[in-house]
Amino acid sequence: MRTIAQISDLHFGAHEPAVVAHLHAALSAIRPDLIVVSGDLTQRARKEQFAEAALFFDRLEIEGLRLLIVPGNHDVPMHKPLQRLFWPLRRYTRFIARARSAWYCDSELAALGLASAHGLTVKDGRLTRMQIRSIGANFAAAPDSAARVVVTHHPLVPLPGEEDGEIEPALRGAKSALKAVKAAGVHLVLAGHHHSHVVGLAGPTLSIDPGVMVVQAGTATSWRRRRAPNSFNLIRLSSPSEVQVEEWISEGGAFSSPAPCRSFARSAGAGWAATSS
């Protein structure tokens, strides 16, 4: 079994310091095999905000926890057009990426992080042709026994936005990316951006391959919560075809998972479906 803690939209600079401490405590206690950070580490891509985020991640790694991190649109300078155009992720690279890899692979889990935030986009995201090609190239090296996971900040499918009834579009290049995801045998796609917890399966409102499950994370530590508590996802993979998803929430205090975990199984013919917990 492998466990993934998916944290997203920390927004250092618009964060709740007490909730950051509670998140650290929860991750230290759970000790997942991989912590996936699906973007928006900062509020305005300022040096001091990246420094706070880096300190948080460094402390987790000192404790022996492994991280896979991708940037979000808030990690690109908003009000500095030259930096945005020519060096959009310079501060992210300096403070966060460093020697960290956006690819993790062992006999049971293969995870690929793709940066969907670029300088020419403001709120929306995109994947380049090179990034899309990298999906097949990376997973070609993964063992057949491994659960395959793709991580972006912006979703690969249209999902509810920040306002009631609003539907946000998928990132640019989503159609080609989903074809690559299907061809590579990817099981899960994880993202953030919308500050809401969603587990999406193929159906009338989600037009993706039935063999792919979409898991969205809420905001882990920001006060911009969309009328929902701070949260992160704990994903347990018994096998590539058996997954449990728990939403861990904080109302300002310690994180906990009050609701029963949700279980899903993937069959060769029908794809993913919910099962009894």
Secondary structure, DSSP 8 states (H G I E B T S, - for coil): -EEEEEE----BTSB-HHHHHHHHHHHHHH--SEEEEES--BSS--HHHHHHHHHHHHHHHHTT--EEEE--GGGS-SS-HHHHHH-TTHHHIIIIITT--SEEE-SSEEEEE-----TT-SSS-B--HHHHHHHHHHHTTS-TTSEEEEE-SS-SS-EE-SSTT-EE---BTHHHHHHHHHHTT--EEEE-SSSS-EEE-SBTTB-S-TT-EEEE---SSBS--TTS-EEEEEEEEEETTEEEEEEEEESSS--B--S--EEEEEETTTEEEEE--
